[in-house]
Amino acid sequence: MSQLLAPRLLASLAFALPLAGCLTPPPRDAHTDLKLAAPVGAATAAEPAATSPEWPQATWWKAYADPTLDALIEKALATSPDIGAAEARFQSASSAIAAARAAAGPNLTGAGDASRQRLSDNGLFPPQLLGFNWYNQFDLGVQGSYTFDWWGLHRAQVRSAVDSARAARVERDAAGQTIATAVATEYFGYQSDQARLGLALQSLAATRQALEVAKARVQAHFADPADDDHANLDVLSARDHMGDVITSEHMHLVALAALLGCAPAELPEMPARDLPAVTTQLPESASIDLIARRPDIVASRWRVEASSQDLEAARAGFMPNVSLNGLLGLSSRDLSKLLEIGSGDPSITGAIHLPLFDAGALRAGYSRSHAALQLAIADYRSTVLSAARDVNTQLELRDTAVKQLELRREQLAAARELQSKADQRLRRGVSDVRPQLAATVQWLSAQEALIETNYQQLSADLALIRALGGGYVMDSTS
């Protein structure tokens, strides 16, 4: 039977193919042109690196040698709902691959039926002629079907699902890098505020001492009463500033707690540490390698690939659909004879489905897929430009912080010199304690400004690490 069917099937196909011209598939698009380099500027640094700059490593935070920071990031990565949601999207995309592959493969179904039916007295086969009114029917069989993927429809659908899963996996990795950078930024911000708070307390103590001196001088009629008011304003200003530092410290704790999924009171103890030095530099290959090291760019590229495959699948929909169906079955009115050879009821069927007229549905679907591809390409190009802007912005911010650090160091040196001279005059009895207290407040303020600028530089460096991909490297074997 199959030997007779094959020539007939091929003949039918040869007859049907010309008719397919009624819905001619659109021509294939030209190869998608994606940017392979990002417009990234040259890096500037306070001090040149001893060796050539390298890309951030996957666990870049371990370079700070801070066990507390390591523990905070590990906990955040383990408990973050953003990472959990990204993982769920990846698992869903992975399941779509299995579904697409299953749809492209052969289908085999087993079935068994049993029925009892009464024949109508006035039907096509009168019971008087057959000799019975009721009869039983038992069927048992295995049915298989397979659709030939000659035009690549199922192949394109599978590839689209694979590329979408790759994009979801990259987005999951990107979520982890964003969390790690956020934890490090908030942690170092807290450490910075701890140091600033200590200086603010010393400054408040100095202004209060100056206020006591001013009050004593006014009471002794050695000074104008306005001096007391000026000194009191200095105390109030110092208290206000200390309140700002405390608020900033609490906000960093609240942000850290949110990242770790706990209450601020449940955060682990965080011993005071000096801010680490900034070491990240822009690698020479940044303009090209950024394309493969920024997770958002990599994910966007996979989205373009998936859309390209969707367009191929839409184009294949214009072509004839050729399928083969077979049945190995047994049928009998007597259950005891169902498994006998004579009850065999096999069949094989070939089918060709040819799109002749569909009121424009196929072309509308193709146009929709083509628009989705163009949108994915535009999104990719926009992502590349956004990534380059991100890197250049962080480089500029860090360069600005470097310049400000030089100024802050000069200010601190000048304030320290002023305090030293005031101490000497006080010891020699040339002046009273007021100039020495004023110089101390200026010196403390200069130290705090230096710490704050150090943190701004470190924040820009952390943002640069994130902008450079945070240690992500595209898996070429995926």
N, C-alpha and C positions, 0 to 999 in steps of 0.2 A: 504493500500500500504506500509506504514512504517513498519507494522508487518511482511510483507513478506521480506522487504528489510533488516531488522536487521540480521536475520539468514544468509542471503546470504552474507552480508557484513562481518560477523564474519567468515564464512566459507572461503571466499576469503582471509581474513587476515591470517587465519590458514594455508592456502595453500602458501601464499606469504612469510611468515616469514622464512621458511627454505631457500628459494631462496635468502634471504638477506645475507646469508653467503658468497655470491659472493664478497661482500665488508664488511668484518668483521671489526667492529669498534676497534680501538686500545685500550689497557687496560688503565684504569685511572691511572694518576700519583699519587705517594705517596703525602701525605699531605705536603704542602709547609712549610718549616722550616725557620721562620724569627727570626732574633735576637731580643731578648726581653730586652737586657741590652746594654748600651753603655760604652766603656772603658773610663770613666771619672775619673780624679785624684782628690785627696783631695784638698779642698780650703785652701788658706792661706790668712790671713788678718792682717792688722796693729793692730787692736784691736779686741778682741773677742766680739761677740754679746751678749747682755744681755739675749736674748731669743734664742731659736733654730731658725736657718735660715729658711726663707720661700721663696717660689717661687715668682717671680715678678707678680704683679697684672696686669690685662688687661690695666688699665690706670696708669701705673707705674710712668709716668712723673708728676702726680699730687702730688706725695710725695715731690717734690721740692718746692711746695707752691709758684710757680712763675706764676702769671696770664699772663704775656707776653708769656711765653713758652706755656702755655695751649692754648692761642689764636692762636699761630703760628701752633701748631700741628693740631688743629681742622680745620683750614683753609686748611692746606696741605692735610689732609684726605678727605676734601670735594671737592678739585679741582684736585687731582692728576690724570693724564691720565693713569698711571700704574694701579691704583685701578679701574678706569673706564674700562680699557681693561680686567682686571681680572673679573670684574662683568659681562662683556659681555660674556666672556668664560663660566662663571657659568650659565648664562641664557641660553646659547646655549646648554650646557650639560643637563640642566633641561628640555629643549624642547625635547631632545633626549629620555628622559624617557617616556614622553607622546607618542612619536612616537613608541617606542618599545612596550608599553602597548597596543596601538591601533592595532599594527600588530598581537599581540597575542590574541586579542579578536574577537568576531563574527563580521561579516561584513554584512550590510544590505543596499541594493541599490534599489531605486525606478526608474522606467523607463516608458516612454510613447512614442510610435512611431505611425506615420501615414504615409502611402505611397500610391501611385497610380501607377500602372504598366500595361503595354500593353503586352499581350501574343503574342509570335511569331507565324506567320501563319505556320511555319514549325517546331515548337517545339514538345516536348513530348506530350503536351496536345493541340491538334489543337482547335482553337477558334470555328470551325464549330461544333465540338463535344460538347463543353461546352456552346456554345450559346452566347459568348461575347468575345470581344477583350481586353477591359480595365476592371480592377477591382481595388477596394480599399481594404486596409488592415489596421486595427487599433489594436494596442496592448497596454495593460496597465498591469503593474505588479510590484511586489516587490520580489527581489531575495536576498536570504541570503546564507552565507557560513560560515563554521567554520572548522578550522583545529585542530584536537585533539593533545594536547601537551603531549603525553604519554611519550616521551623520554626527556622532559625538554628543548627542543630547545628554545622556546620563553621565558620560565622562566629564562634561563641563559642569554638571550639577555637583558631582563628587568633588571636583577640584575647587569649586566655589565654596563648598562646605569646609574643605580642608584649609583654604586660605582664611576664611572667616574665623576658624578655630585658632589659627596662628595669631591673628590680630587680637583675639580675646586673651590668649596666653600672654602676649606682650603687654597688653593693658593691665593684666594682673601683676606682672613684674613691675610695671611703672607705678602702680599703686603702692607697692612696698617701698620703692625708692622715695616717693613723695613723703610717706610716713617717716622714714628714717631721717630725711632732711629736716622735717618739721620738728621732730623730737630733739635733734641736735641743736637747732636754732633756739628752741625754747629753753633747753637745758643750759646752754651757754648764756642766754639772756638772764636766767635766774642767777647763775654764778656772777655775772657782771653786776647785777643789782645787789647781791650780797656784799660785794666789795664796795660798791657805791654807798650802801647803807651805813657801813662802818665809818666811812669818811664823813657822811652827812651827820652822823651822831657826834663826831669830833667837832665838826663845824658848829653845830648847835651849842655844844658845851662852850666853845670859844666865844660865841656871840652872847651867851648868857653871862659869862664872866665879864665881858666888856660892858654889858648892861649894869652889872653890880658896881663896876668901877665908875660908870657914868652917874649912877644914883648917888654914890658916895661923894663924888665931886660936886654934884648939884647941891646936896645937903650941906657941904662945907663951903658953899658959895664960891667954888673955884671954877665953875663952869656955868654956861647958860642952860636954863631948864630945857631948851630945845635939844641939847645933846642927849638928854634922857629919852626923849621921843624918838630921836634917830636910832639910838641903840635898841630901843624896844621894837622898832620896825625891822631892824636887822634880825632880831630873834624871831619875829613872826615870819619873815621871809625864809629863814632857815628851817623853821617848823613846816612851813608850806612845802618847801622843796623836799624835805624828808618824807612828807606824806606822799608826794608824787613818786618817790623811789619805792616806798612800801607798796603803793598801788601797783606799780609796774612789776614788782616782785611777785605779788599775789596773782596778777594776770598771767605771768609765765607759769605759775603753779597750776592755775586753772586750765590753761592750754595743755600742759603736760598731762594732767589728770584725764582730760578729755581724750587725748591721744592714746593713753594707756587703758581707757575704759574703767576708771575708778574715781573715787572722790578725792579731792585734794588732800584730805587728812590721811588717806590710805597710801600716799606716795612714799616710797622708801626714803631713808635718810640720804641726804646728798651733801657730803662734806665739801667745804669750801676748797676751790682749786683755782689757780691762775688760768686765765684764758690761754689757749694754745696759740702757737705761731701760725701764720698763714703761709702755706707752702704751694698751693695749687697754681700751676701755670698752664697757659694754653698750648697744647701740643702743636707741633708744626703741621700735622696732617688734619687739623681740626676742620678745615673747610670741606674736606672730602669725607673723612671718617665720621663726622657728626651725623651723616645720613644713616650710618649703621649703628650708632651708639645712642641715639635719642629714641627712647621707646615710643614716643608719640609719632615720630616720623616712620619708624619701622611698622607700627600698627597701621598707619595710614597707607603705607605701600601695600600691605597685605589686603587692605580694603579695596585698593585699586585692582589688585589681581583678582579678588573675588568678584568685583563688578565686571571685569573683563570676561570671566567665565560665565557669568549670568547672561552677558550679551551673546556669547557663543551659543548658550543653551536656547536663548530666544530665537536666534537665527536658525538653529537646527529644527525648531518647531515648524518651519515652513516645508520641511522635507517629508516624504512619505514615511509612515510608521509601519514596519513589517514585524509581525509577531507569529509565533508558532505555539499552538496549544495541543496537548495530548492527554488522553484519558485511558487509564488501564482500569477497567471496571468489571464488576460482576452484577448481574441482574437476574432475579428469579421471583416467580410468584410463590415458590415453595422454599421456605427457609432451609429445609434439609438438603435442597439441591443447589443452594447458593454458591458453594465452593466447588462445584463440578466444572469441568472444562467447558461443557456446553453452555454454561451461564456467562461465559466471557462476553463482554460488550465494549471492546476497545475502540478508540477513535483518535484521529489526528487531524488537526485543522490548521491551515495557514491563512493569515489575514493581512490585508494591506489597507491601511487607513490613509486616505489622500486628502489634504486640505484643498478644496476647490473654491469655496466661497464661505467667508465667515464674517461678512459685514465689517471688515477692518480690524477684527480683534487681534489677529497675529501682529499686524503692523503697529497697532497701538501698544501691544506688549513690548515689541522690539524698541519702539521709540522711548518707552518708559525705561527700559534697561539701558539704552544709549544715554539718556539724560542722567541716569544714576551713575554711569561710568564717568561722564564729564564732571559731575559733581564731586565724585571721589578724587579725580585728578586735580580739580581746583582746590579741594581740601588738602591734598598732599602738598601742593605748591605753597598754599597759605601756611601750612604747618612748618615747612622748611624755612620760610621767611620769618615766621614767628620764633622759631628756635634760634635762628641767627640773631634776631633782635634781642632775644633773651640773653644769649651769651655776651653780645656786645654791651648790653646794658649793665650786666654784672661786672664786666671788665672795667667799664667806665666808673661805676660806683666804687669798686675796690681801688681803682687808681686815685679817685678823689679822696677816699679814706686814707690812702698812703700819704698824700700831700698834706691832709689835715693832721696826720700823726706827727709829721715833722714840725708843723706849727705848734701842736700841743706839747711836744717835747721842749721846744724853745720856751714856750710859756711856763712850763713846769720848772725849767732851769732858772728862768728869771724870777719866778716866785720863790724858789728855794734860796736864791741869792738875796732877795729882799728880806726873807725871814732870817737868814743868817746874820745880816747886818743889823736887823732889829734886835736880835738876841744879844749881839755884841754891845750895842748901845745900852740895852737894859742892864747887862752885867756891869758895865762901867759907870752906871748911874747917870748917863747922859740924858736918858728919856725914861718915861714911865712905861707901864705894861701895855698901854693902848696901841702904840704902833706895832708892838710884837704880836698882839692878838689879831690885829687887822692883817698883818703879813701871814699869820698862820691860817686864817680863813681863806686868803687868796691862794696859798699853797695847797690847801686841802681841795679847793675848788678846781685848781689846775690838775691835780691828781685824778679827780673824778671825771673831768673832761677827757683826760687821756684814756681812762678805762672805757668810757662810753664810745670814744672813737675806735678803740681797739675792737669793741664788740661790733660796731658798724662794719669794720673791715672784715671781721670773721663772718658776720652774717652774709656779706657780699660774696665771700669765698665759699660758704656753704651753698648759696644760691648758684654760684658758678659750677660747683660740683654737680648739682641737680641739672643745670642747663647743659652740662657736658654728658648727660646720660646717667650719672650716678653709678658708673661701673657696669652698666648694661652693655652687652655685646650681642649683636644679632647672630643667631645660630644659623649658619649657612647650610646645615644639613637638614633643617626643618622642611 
